[in-house]
Amino acid sequence: MAFTHSLLQLPPIHSLKLSTPFLHGSTPLSLFSKPTSSLTSPTPQSHSFTFLPPIRAMKSIQGKVVCATNDKTVAVEVVRLAPHPKYKRRVRKRKKFQAHDPDNKFKVGDIVQLEKTRPISKTKTFLAVPVLNRNLKKKDTEKEELGIPLESQQQA
């Protein structure tokens, strides 16, 4: 027993030099920084928070009203172009969405913008918003653009 004890004699623990400073708390924790992401500010002392809104797919889409008979609800048909799976040609795909129309102001054929909102019912999660008609704007600006009367409008 004494023989094995003499072979296994180790130097005292205080004389050993540890290869890593992390054992036995020799490095203060204040030197370690918390993990940060690229979205946060680089200096933790500055308290300026930047607001990044969440990215949501299909936040707003545009379509044509195809049914307006229900109270406070319109059916809007949205047409999009998608590639054909086999022939790779762009094909029109149609889908109808139910949208909330609180004032019943839209009629069949109106172009509306659908804004994503909280679920209003089982099938309604969009709010119908009017879209300015671009064709009317262009006609008004074309008349005012030249400012020169035509020969038929000139008086002799």
Contacts in CASP RR format, 6 or more apart in sequence:
PFRMAT RR
TARGET T0000
AUTHOR 0000-0000-0000
METHOD contacts of the structure
MODEL  1
MAFTHSLLQLPPIHSLKLSTPFLHGSTPLSLFSKPTSSLTSPTPQSHSFT
FLPPIRAMKSIQGKVVCATNDKTVAVEVVRLAPHPKYKRRVRKRKKFQAH
DPDNKFKVGDIVQLEKTRPISKTKTFLAVPVLNRNLKKKDTEKEELGIPL
ESQQQA
18 24 0 8 1.000
18 26 0 8 1.000
21 27 0 8 1.000
33 44 0 8 1.000
34 44 0 8 1.000
36 42 0 8 1.000
36 44 0 8 1.000
39 50 0 8 1.000
39 52 0 8 1.000
41 48 0 8 1.000
41 50 0 8 1.000
56 116 0 8 1.000
58 116 0 8 1.000
59 115 0 8 1.000
59 116 0 8 1.000
60 113 0 8 1.000
60 114 0 8 1.000
60 115 0 8 1.000
60 116 0 8 1.000
61 78 0 8 1.000
61 97 0 8 1.000
61 113 0 8 1.000
61 114 0 8 1.000
62 78 0 8 1.000
62 111 0 8 1.000
62 112 0 8 1.000
62 113 0 8 1.000
62 114 0 8 1.000
62 131 0 8 1.000
63 76 0 8 1.000
63 77 0 8 1.000
63 78 0 8 1.000
63 79 0 8 1.000
63 111 0 8 1.000
63 112 0 8 1.000
63 113 0 8 1.000
63 114 0 8 1.000
64 76 0 8 1.000
64 77 0 8 1.000
64 79 0 8 1.000
64 109 0 8 1.000
64 110 0 8 1.000
64 111 0 8 1.000
64 112 0 8 1.000
65 74 0 8 1.000
65 75 0 8 1.000
65 76 0 8 1.000
65 77 0 8 1.000
65 106 0 8 1.000
65 107 0 8 1.000
65 108 0 8 1.000
65 109 0 8 1.000
65 110 0 8 1.000
65 111 0 8 1.000
65 112 0 8 1.000
65 128 0 8 1.000
66 75 0 8 1.000
66 76 0 8 1.000
66 77 0 8 1.000
66 96 0 8 1.000
66 108 0 8 1.000
66 109 0 8 1.000
67 74 0 8 1.000
67 75 0 8 1.000
67 108 0 8 1.000
68 74 0 8 1.000
68 75 0 8 1.000
68 101 0 8 1.000
68 104 0 8 1.000
68 106 0 8 1.000
68 107 0 8 1.000
68 108 0 8 1.000
71 104 0 8 1.000
72 100 0 8 1.000
72 101 0 8 1.000
72 102 0 8 1.000
72 104 0 8 1.000
73 98 0 8 1.000
73 99 0 8 1.000
73 100 0 8 1.000
73 101 0 8 1.000
73 124 0 8 1.000
74 98 0 8 1.000
74 99 0 8 1.000
74 101 0 8 1.000
74 106 0 8 1.000
74 112 0 8 1.000
74 128 0 8 1.000
75 96 0 8 1.000
75 97 0 8 1.000
75 98 0 8 1.000
75 99 0 8 1.000
76 96 0 8 1.000
76 97 0 8 1.000
76 98 0 8 1.000
76 99 0 8 1.000
76 112 0 8 1.000
76 114 0 8 1.000
76 126 0 8 1.000
76 128 0 8 1.000
77 94 0 8 1.000
77 95 0 8 1.000
77 96 0 8 1.000
78 94 0 8 1.000
78 95 0 8 1.000
78 96 0 8 1.000
78 97 0 8 1.000
78 114 0 8 1.000
79 92 0 8 1.000
79 93 0 8 1.000
79 94 0 8 1.000
80 92 0 8 1.000
80 93 0 8 1.000
80 95 0 8 1.000
81 90 0 8 1.000
81 91 0 8 1.000
81 92 0 8 1.000
81 93 0 8 1.000
82 90 0 8 1.000
82 91 0 8 1.000
82 93 0 8 1.000
83 89 0 8 1.000
83 90 0 8 1.000
83 91 0 8 1.000
84 90 0 8 1.000
84 91 0 8 1.000
97 114 0 8 1.000
97 126 0 8 1.000
98 121 0 8 1.000
98 123 0 8 1.000
98 124 0 8 1.000
98 126 0 8 1.000
99 112 0 8 1.000
99 114 0 8 1.000
99 124 0 8 1.000
99 126 0 8 1.000
99 127 0 8 1.000
99 128 0 8 1.000
100 117 0 8 1.000
100 120 0 8 1.000
100 124 0 8 1.000
100 126 0 8 1.000
100 127 0 8 1.000
100 128 0 8 1.000
101 128 0 8 1.000
105 130 0 8 1.000
106 112 0 8 1.000
106 128 0 8 1.000
106 130 0 8 1.000
110 130 0 8 1.000
111 131 0 8 1.000
111 133 0 8 1.000
112 128 0 8 1.000
112 129 0 8 1.000
112 130 0 8 1.000
112 131 0 8 1.000
113 128 0 8 1.000
113 129 0 8 1.000
113 130 0 8 1.000
113 131 0 8 1.000
114 126 0 8 1.000
114 127 0 8 1.000
114 128 0 8 1.000
114 129 0 8 1.000
115 126 0 8 1.000
115 127 0 8 1.000
115 129 0 8 1.000
116 125 0 8 1.000
116 126 0 8 1.000
117 125 0 8 1.000
117 126 0 8 1.000
117 127 0 8 1.000
118 125 0 8 1.000
119 125 0 8 1.000
END
